[in-house]
Amino acid sequence: MPPASRRLVEDAAQPPRIGVGKLLRRSHLAFSKIFRERLKEHGVSFSEFVHLERLWYDDGLNQTELSRRVGIETASSTTVLDALEKRGYIRRERDERDRRNVRVLLEPAGARLEATLLECAAGINAIAREGLSKADIAAFFRIVAVIAGNLEACNRGVAKDAEKAPPAREAKPPRLRRRHA
């Protein structure tokens, strides 16, 4: 085990009271950097991957629902979908019953990317898991799922509290005194 990794394992025996977010962010940044570089080798951005991945599992979602599921604003998603459509990976069709509804469908070229791009993700996951036992990995997933659930519940609670709170009173602009000349 490299010295830096050994130090992290030793530090984990006496974890600090704070730092979960920092460590998760550090891990996420390192993982994302490698993943983005690997995706670039295939001519796909991270945002494009996220959209394609969702469509591999839920082909035919409407554009608004696809944006919601990948966690970005519809306007940002539109830009990504434009690029994917231009390259022949997806197509958009208006729903015949509701013309406002635009469905996003994979084209064969987009479907063919699935195995290659998921293999990129699996390769980086393998790098991230080096030196960990199956039990370690299972514990990690269980622990991070609890952390995510705790924070998501807190966020939902904040949203509920905001709904219960009386509307904020608009501050009136300060009254300007008239100067007499």
C-alpha positions in Angstrom: 0.0 0.0 0.0 1.4 3.4 -0.9 2.5 5.6 2.1 -0.3 8.2 1.4 -2.9 5.4 1.4 -1.5 3.8 4.5 -1.7 7.2 6.3 -5.4 7.6 5.4 -6.1 4.1 6.7 -4.3 5.0 10.0 -6.1 8.3 10.2 -9.4 6.4 9.8 -8.8 4.6 13.1 -9.3 8.0 14.9 -11.6 9.9 12.4 -12.0 13.6 13.0 -15.4 15.0 14.0 -15.6 16.9 10.7 -14.3 16.2 7.2 -16.8 13.7 5.6 -17.7 16.3 3.0 -14.0 17.1 2.3 -13.1 13.5 1.9 -16.1 12.7 -0.3 -15.4 15.8 -2.4 -11.7 14.9 -2.8 -12.6 11.4 -3.9 -15.3 12.7 -6.3 -12.9 15.2 -7.9 -10.2 12.6 -8.4 -12.6 10.1 -9.8 -14.3 12.7 -12.1 -10.9 13.9 -13.5 -9.9 10.4 -14.6 -13.4 9.6 -15.9 -13.7 12.8 -17.9 -10.3 12.2 -19.5 -11.3 8.6 -20.4 -14.6 9.8 -21.8 -12.8 12.5 -23.9 -10.9 9.6 -25.6 -14.3 8.5 -27.0 -15.4 12.0 -27.9 -18.0 12.2 -25.1 -18.3 14.8 -22.4 -19.3 13.9 -18.8 -22.7 15.6 -19.3 -23.3 13.7 -22.5 -22.4 10.4 -20.7 -24.9 11.1 -17.9 -27.7 11.7 -20.4 -26.8 8.7 -22.5 -26.6 6.5 -19.4 -30.0 7.5 -18.2 -31.4 6.7 -21.7 -29.7 3.3 -21.8 -31.9 2.4 -18.8 -35.0 4.6 -19.6 -35.1 5.2 -23.3 -37.9 7.5 -24.5 -38.2 9.8 -21.4 -39.5 13.2 -22.1 -36.9 16.0 -22.1 -38.1 17.5 -18.8 -38.1 14.2 -17.0 -34.6 13.3 -18.4 -33.3 16.6 -17.1 -34.8 16.0 -13.7 -33.3 12.5 -13.5 -29.8 13.6 -14.5 -30.0 16.5 -12.0 -29.6 19.5 -14.2 -31.8 22.3 -15.4 -33.8 21.7 -18.6 -32.0 24.6 -20.4 -28.6 23.0 -19.7 -29.9 19.7 -20.7 -31.2 21.1 -24.0 -27.6 22.1 -25.0 -26.3 18.6 -24.2 -29.1 17.0 -26.2 -28.5 19.3 -29.1 -24.9 18.1 -29.3 -26.0 14.4 -28.9 -28.6 14.8 -31.6 -26.2 16.5 -34.0 -23.8 13.5 -33.7 -26.6 11.0 -34.3 -26.7 9.5 -30.8 -30.3 10.5 -30.0 -33.4 11.9 -31.7 -36.2 13.9 -30.2 -39.8 13.4 -31.1 -42.9 15.4 -30.2 -45.6 13.4 -28.5 -48.6 13.1 -30.8 -51.1 13.5 -28.0 -49.3 16.4 -26.3 -47.2 18.5 -28.7 -45.5 20.3 -25.8 -44.0 16.9 -24.7 -40.7 16.0 -26.4 -39.5 12.5 -26.0 -35.8 11.6 -26.2 -34.9 8.4 -27.9 -31.6 6.6 -28.4 -30.3 6.1 -32.0 -28.3 2.9 -32.7 -25.1 4.9 -32.6 -25.9 6.1 -29.0 -26.9 2.6 -28.0 -23.6 1.2 -29.3 -21.6 3.5 -26.9 -23.1 1.8 -23.9 -20.6 -1.1 -23.5 -17.6 1.0 -24.2 -18.5 3.9 -21.9 -19.7 1.7 -19.1 -16.4 -0.2 -19.4 -14.6 3.2 -18.8 -16.6 3.7 -15.7 -15.9 0.1 -14.5 -12.2 0.6 -15.1 -12.1 3.7 -12.9 -14.2 1.9 -10.2 -11.6 -0.9 -10.3 -8.8 1.7 -9.7 -10.7 3.3 -6.9 -11.3 -0.1 -5.2 -7.7 -1.3 -5.3 -6.6 -2.6 -1.9 -10.1 -3.0 -0.6 -11.8 -6.3 0.2 -15.3 -7.2 -0.9 -16.4 -6.6 2.7 -14.7 -3.1 2.7 -16.5 -2.2 -0.5 -19.9 -3.5 0.8 -19.3 -1.5 4.0 -18.4 1.6 2.1 -21.5 1.5 -0.1 -23.7 0.9 3.0 -22.0 3.8 4.9 -22.2 6.3 2.0 -25.8 5.3 1.4 -26.6 6.2 5.0 -24.7 9.5 4.8 -26.5 10.4 1.5 -29.9 9.4 3.1 -29.2 11.5 6.2 -28.3 14.5 4.1 -31.2 14.1 1.7 -33.7 13.8 4.6 -32.2 16.9 6.1 -32.6 18.7 2.7 -36.2 17.6 2.5 -36.8 18.8 6.0 -35.3 22.2 5.1 -37.7 22.4 2.1 -40.7 21.4 4.3 -39.7 24.0 6.9 -39.5 26.7 4.2 -43.0 25.8 3.1 -44.3 26.2 6.7 -42.6 29.5 7.3 -44.6 32.6 6.8 -43.7 34.5 3.6 -40.8 36.8 4.1 -41.9 40.4 4.2 -40.4 42.5 1.5 -38.1 45.1 2.8 -39.1 48.5 1.8 -36.4 50.6 0.3 -35.2 53.3 2.7 -37.0 56.6 2.3 -34.9 59.2 0.7 -35.0 62.6 2.2 -35.6 65.4 -0.2 -32.9 67.9 -0.2 -33.9 71.5 -0.4 -31.8 73.7 -2.5 
